[in-house]
Structure formats: C-alpha cells, structure tokens
Amino acid sequence: MNAIYTINLQLFAGTLNTQTTLLNGEGNNLSPEMKTFYDMTLIDEASAQLVHDQFGQKRPIPANGGKRIEFRKFDNLPDAMTPLTEGVTPDGNKLNVSTIEATVDQYGDYIVQSDVLELTSIDNTIVEATKILGKQAGSTLDAVVRGVLAAGTNVLFSGGKNKRGDLTAADTLSVQDVKKAVAILRANNAPTINGDYVAIIHPYAAYDLMSDEKWVEAHKYAKPENLYTGEIGKIAGVRFVETSNATVYEGAAGNVFGTIILGEGAYGVTEITGGGLQTIVKQKGSAGTGDPLDQRSSVGWKALKTAERLVENYMIRIESIGEFSANVTPNA
C-alpha cells in the first residue's frame, strides 16, 4: 500500500478543441500506468478506513466463483483423559471442520464531471474525486463489517446493568468493564491476537479509559510498523483501536457506545483486493452517442463485500453511555 508512483499531471490536462484528457489511443482507454495509479489511490484511501476489517479471517473473492463465500472453522479437541497403555498405539483423533457460508453483496458510487470543469479547475479534479471516493469506499465497506459485529449476541453492560434500556448517564466505560470482558473471553478460551485481545472503540468512549493511570500509549509498547490501523493504547490486556465509525446504538438515557473486544478467529471478512474493490474511470468520448459532444467523464468504485461472525464466544461487546453521547448519531 506504500508504493510510490510518479505521475505526469499533464496527462490530465485538456485544451479547447482537443480531447486530450486521459486519452490513450484507440478507444480512449486508460494507460496501464494510469489504471495502476487510480487503483492504488483508491485502495490507499479505502484501506485507511478499514478498521473493522483488519482482525477478521480473510477470504479472497474468486473470479467466476459465484456469490457465495465459505469461511472455515476448526473445532477444538476434547482433553485426552485416557491414559496411554505401554507399547500400545492409541487410535488418535481427527480434525473437525465446520463451514459457514455467506452471500456477498455489491456496493459502489461514482462522480460525473464536465469537460468545462476539467478544463478550468485549478485542482486536478479526477485525482481529488478518486481520493474522496476512496474514503467513501473504505467507510462503506467498514460499515458493512461493523453491522455484522454490532449484532453479536455476547454483550456486557457498563455499571452492572442487565440491558441497554437500563443504562444511565453514570454508566460510562470503565477499566473494570474491560477486565470483566477479558475474564469472559478467557473463560471461553478465546485465543488472543498477537498476545492480547483487541477492542474497536469510539473516540468518545476511549476518552473515559485514557484518563486511567494504567493506560499505556501505543507508541510506548509497539513500534510504528507493528501498530494496528487506528491503535491508540492498551489496558487490562486489551489493545484499543479507535474509529469514529465505531458502533453507536440509540438508548433511553442517551446514545450508547458499543466497544467490541475481539479474539482471534471471531469473524471473517472478504478481502478488498483481487476483485473486491475496483476503480472505474470513464473518459470523455467513451459513451459514444450517449455523450455526443464529449462533455462528461466519470470516476467511480464498486466492491463485493460480506462479513460473518464465526465464533460468538470469541467476541464480546461492552455497551456504555458517555459524556459525549449527545454528540453522536446512532449507526446500528
């Protein structure tokens, strides 16, 4: 994602009476270099938004493979409690694999701009449109995964409450809540991710935890190259990843933050590369009689995406109300 491409911006320029914007010979096709540039620009912008995506079991979207995708789950083995008999080889065991199938859906959007805009704008509007659409693509695909995780059935309510409707303004996220969640995950034998559990948290919910003296800033325990996207710190055996795209529910006493704590293998996602996320650029003149005066060009994206919870006991959601509950809009 960090590849650097040198682009001659004159390739984007146009002059009156000459169709030069992005044209490349017969059929007005994009050059391979420009196609790579647009694809990488869109994917780079999208990847920065994919916070919910990064901890799921990854499954690529195969070409011509239909709309169904399969996630595989290996069951744990029971304890081997029968003593071995000297000199006798036991029967052994076998792996038990269960599968969960999900249907991928397609998402996308585009921006159309005029030839006059291209010719007169100070900014490179196609590149800027690609960046904006990339952010939208990332946020959209991340929201798809968020929606699946937000429907998880393993829930812990702050302040010892029994349901969301009982939460009050005093029930802010606490370290004690995090410790309880960790205890539940450990009791469920949920495997850690690189030695810790990982939580996806809203910035307003993180505000309450970061004031605790045991809070450790991310740069104090991990090198930059080992940080997760959005990682801000760690406490009680949980590394916290912050995103404004985190789950928010509507509550009786205020909007409710859903902090999702994950173990390895809790859910699966489709990858955005290799067919998952595609950039589409249509140049002036590409529409034939649909654009007889070559007045319109467009840039857009489309993607196939799905997610699935695989092991409910490997994830838990803490619901809480915070000081800034009135500042957020529910998204779940």
C-alpha positions in Angstrom: 0.0 0.0 0.0 3.0 2.3 0.3 4.1 2.1 -3.3 5.1 5.5 -4.9 4.0 6.3 -8.4 5.4 9.2 -10.4 2.6 10.8 -12.4 2.9 13.4 -15.1 -0.1 15.6 -14.3 -0.1 16.9 -17.9 -1.8 13.7 -18.8 -4.9 15.1 -17.0 -4.8 18.4 -18.8 -7.2 19.4 -21.6 -7.3 22.3 -24.1 -10.1 23.6 -26.2 -11.0 21.7 -29.4 -8.6 18.9 -28.4 -9.7 15.8 -26.5 -6.6 15.0 -24.5 -7.8 14.3 -21.0 -6.6 10.8 -20.1 -6.9 9.6 -23.7 -4.6 6.9 -24.9 -5.1 5.9 -28.5 -7.9 4.0 -30.0 -10.9 3.5 -27.7 -9.9 6.2 -25.3 -8.5 3.5 -22.9 -6.6 4.3 -19.8 -2.9 3.6 -20.0 -1.7 0.7 -17.7 0.2 3.3 -15.6 -2.8 5.5 -15.1 -5.0 2.5 -14.3 -2.5 1.4 -11.6 -2.3 4.9 -10.3 -6.1 5.3 -9.9 -6.4 1.8 -8.4 -3.7 2.4 -5.8 -5.0 5.8 -4.9 -8.5 4.5 -4.3 -7.3 1.4 -2.4 -4.8 3.5 -0.2 -7.6 5.9 0.7 -10.1 3.0 1.4 -7.6 1.0 3.5 -7.2 3.8 6.0 -10.9 3.5 6.8 -11.0 -0.3 7.2 -10.6 -0.5 11.0 -13.3 -3.2 11.5 -11.8 -5.3 8.6 -8.3 -5.9 10.0 -9.0 -8.6 12.6 -11.2 -10.9 10.6 -10.4 -14.2 9.0 -9.7 -13.2 5.4 -11.2 -14.8 2.4 -10.5 -13.6 -1.2 -13.3 -13.2 -3.7 -12.6 -15.7 -6.5 -13.3 -14.8 -10.1 -16.3 -16.7 -11.5 -16.9 -18.3 -8.2 -20.5 -17.2 -7.7 -21.9 -15.0 -4.9 -21.4 -17.4 -2.0 -18.2 -17.4 0.0 -17.1 -20.0 2.6 -15.5 -19.4 5.9 -14.0 -22.5 7.7 -13.8 -23.1 11.4 -11.8 -25.8 13.1 -13.3 -27.2 16.3 -11.1 -27.7 19.4 -10.3 -31.2 20.5 -11.5 -32.5 23.9 -9.0 -33.3 26.6 -7.2 -36.6 26.1 -8.0 -38.1 29.5 -7.5 -41.8 28.7 -4.0 -42.9 29.9 -1.8 -44.4 27.3 -1.1 -48.1 27.5 2.6 -49.0 27.4 3.6 -50.2 23.9 0.1 -49.7 22.5 -0.5 -47.0 19.9 -3.8 -45.2 20.6 -6.4 -44.6 17.9 -5.6 -40.9 17.6 -8.1 -38.2 16.7 -9.1 -36.2 13.7 -9.8 -32.6 12.8 -13.4 -31.5 12.7 -14.0 -28.6 10.2 -17.3 -26.8 10.0 -18.1 -24.2 7.4 -20.2 -21.0 7.4 -21.3 -19.6 4.0 -22.2 -16.0 3.3 -23.5 -14.2 0.3 -21.5 -11.2 -1.0 -23.3 -8.0 -1.9 -22.1 -5.3 -4.3 -21.7 -1.6 -3.3 -20.5 1.4 -5.2 -20.8 5.0 -6.2 -19.4 7.4 -8.8 -18.9 11.1 -9.6 -19.6 12.7 -13.1 -17.8 15.9 -14.1 -18.0 18.1 -17.1 -15.4 18.9 -19.6 -15.6 22.6 -18.6 -14.7 21.7 -15.0 -11.7 19.6 -16.2 -10.5 22.5 -18.4 -11.0 25.3 -15.9 -10.4 23.8 -12.4 -7.3 24.8 -10.6 -7.2 21.4 -8.9 -6.8 18.0 -10.6 -10.5 17.1 -10.1 -10.2 13.4 -11.3 -7.5 12.7 -8.8 -9.4 14.5 -6.0 -12.6 12.7 -6.9 -10.7 9.4 -6.7 -9.4 10.2 -3.2 -12.9 11.2 -2.0 -14.5 8.1 -3.4 -11.7 6.0 -1.9 -12.6 7.3 1.6 -16.2 6.7 0.9 -15.5 3.1 -0.3 -13.5 2.4 2.8 -16.1 3.8 5.2 -18.9 1.9 3.4 -17.1 -1.4 3.4 -16.1 -0.9 7.0 -19.7 -0.2 7.9 -20.7 -3.5 6.4 -18.4 -5.3 8.7 -19.4 -3.1 11.7 -23.0 -4.0 11.1 -22.3 -7.7 11.4 -20.2 -7.3 14.6 -22.7 -5.0 16.1 -25.3 -7.7 16.0 -23.2 -10.1 18.2 -25.0 -11.8 21.0 -22.3 -11.7 23.7 -22.9 -8.4 25.5 -21.8 -6.8 28.7 -23.4 -3.6 30.0 -21.5 -1.0 31.9 -22.3 -0.4 35.6 -23.5 -4.0 36.0 -26.8 -3.2 34.2 -28.8 -6.0 32.6 -29.9 -4.4 29.4 -29.4 -1.3 27.2 -32.5 0.4 28.4 -31.2 0.4 32.0 -28.1 2.3 31.2 -27.9 5.8 32.7 -25.5 8.8 32.2 -23.4 7.4 35.1 -22.7 4.1 33.2 -19.5 5.2 31.4 -16.9 2.7 30.1 -14.5 1.7 32.9 -11.4 -0.4 33.2 -13.5 -2.7 35.4 -15.8 -3.3 32.5 -12.8 -4.2 30.3 -11.4 -6.6 32.9 -14.8 -8.3 33.1 -14.9 -8.7 29.4 -11.4 -10.1 29.3 -12.3 -12.6 32.0 -15.3 -13.8 30.0 -13.2 -14.2 26.8 -10.6 -16.1 28.7 -13.2 -18.3 30.3 -14.5 -19.0 26.8 -10.9 -20.0 25.7 -10.9 -17.2 23.2 -7.4 -17.0 21.6 -5.7 -13.7 21.7 -4.4 -11.7 18.7 -0.6 -11.4 18.9 -0.8 -11.9 22.7 -3.6 -9.5 23.5 -7.3 -9.0 22.8 -8.2 -6.1 20.5 -11.0 -3.7 21.0 -12.7 -1.4 18.5 -13.7 1.8 20.3 -15.3 5.1 19.6 -13.1 8.2 20.4 -15.7 9.4 22.9 -15.8 6.1 24.7 -12.0 6.0 24.7 -11.9 9.3 26.5 -13.1 7.7 29.7 -10.4 5.0 29.6 -7.5 7.1 28.7 -7.6 9.0 32.0 -6.8 5.9 33.9 -3.3 5.8 35.3 -2.8 2.3 34.0 -3.4 3.4 30.4 -0.4 2.9 28.1 0.0 4.9 25.0 0.5 2.7 21.9 3.9 4.2 21.0 5.3 3.0 24.4 4.8 -0.7 23.7 4.8 -1.2 20.0 6.9 0.0 17.1 5.0 2.1 14.4 5.2 -0.8 11.9 3.6 -3.1 14.4 0.6 -0.9 15.3 -2.8 -1.7 14.0 -4.7 0.8 12.0 -6.2 3.3 14.4 -4.4 1.9 17.5 -4.2 4.3 20.4 -3.2 2.3 23.5 -3.5 -0.6 25.8 -5.0 -1.5 29.2 -6.0 -4.7 31.1 -4.7 -7.0 28.3 -6.6 -5.2 25.5 -5.2 -3.1 22.7 -7.6 -0.4 21.6 -8.2 0.7 18.1 -10.1 3.9 17.7 -12.5 4.9 14.9 -15.4 7.4 14.6 -17.1 4.6 12.6 -17.5 2.5 15.8 -20.9 1.2 16.8 -23.4 3.6 18.3 -26.9 2.5 19.4 -29.9 4.6 20.4 -30.5 4.4 24.1 -33.1 5.5 26.6 -30.8 7.8 28.6 -28.5 8.8 25.7 -26.9 7.2 22.7 -24.9 4.1 23.6 -21.3 3.3 22.6 -20.6 -0.3 21.6 -17.0 -1.3 22.3 -16.3 -4.6 20.6 -13.5 -6.7 22.1 -12.2 -9.5 19.8 -10.2 -12.7 20.0 -8.6 -14.3 17.0 -11.0 -16.1 14.6 -14.1 -14.4 15.9 -15.3 -13.3 12.5 -14.5 -13.5 8.8 -14.4 -10.9 6.0 -13.8 -10.8 2.3 -10.7 -9.0 1.1 -10.8 -5.8 -0.8 -8.1 -6.6 -3.3 -8.1 -9.3 -6.0 -11.6 -8.4 -7.2 -13.1 -7.0 -4.1 -12.6 -3.3 -4.8 -12.4 -1.9 -8.3 -11.9 1.6 -9.7 -13.8 2.6 -12.8 -12.8 5.6 -14.9 -14.8 6.7 -17.9 -13.2 9.3 -20.1 -14.7 11.9 -22.3 -15.7 10.3 -25.6 -16.2 6.8 -24.1 -20.0 6.9 -24.1 -20.5 7.2 -27.9 -23.8 8.7 -28.8 -24.7 8.9 -25.1 -22.3 11.8 -24.9 -22.2 13.2 -28.4 -20.2 16.3 -27.6 -17.7 14.6 -25.2 -18.9 16.7 -22.3 -18.8 14.2 -19.5 -16.3 11.9 -17.7 -16.7 9.9 -14.5 -14.8 8.1 -11.9 -16.3 5.5 -9.5 -15.8 2.4 -7.5 -17.6 -0.9 -6.9 -16.9 -3.7 -4.5 -18.1 -7.1 -3.4 -18.2 -7.4 0.4 -19.6 -9.5 3.2 -18.7 -10.5 6.8 -19.8 -13.2 9.1 -19.5 -13.9 12.8 -17.8 -17.3 13.2 -17.5 -17.8 17.0 -19.7 -15.7 19.1 -17.8 -16.6 22.3 -14.6 -15.2 20.8 -16.0 -11.7 20.9 -17.9 -9.5 23.4 -19.4 -6.1 23.2 -19.4 -3.6 26.1 -22.3 -1.1 25.9 -21.9 2.2 27.8 -23.0 5.8 27.9 -20.5 8.7 27.9 -20.2 12.4 28.4 -20.4 12.9 24.7 -23.4 10.6 24.0 -25.5 13.5 22.8 -22.8 14.4 20.2 -23.1 11.2 18.2 -25.7 9.7 15.8 -26.7 6.0 16.1 -25.5 3.8 13.3 -26.6 0.4 14.4 
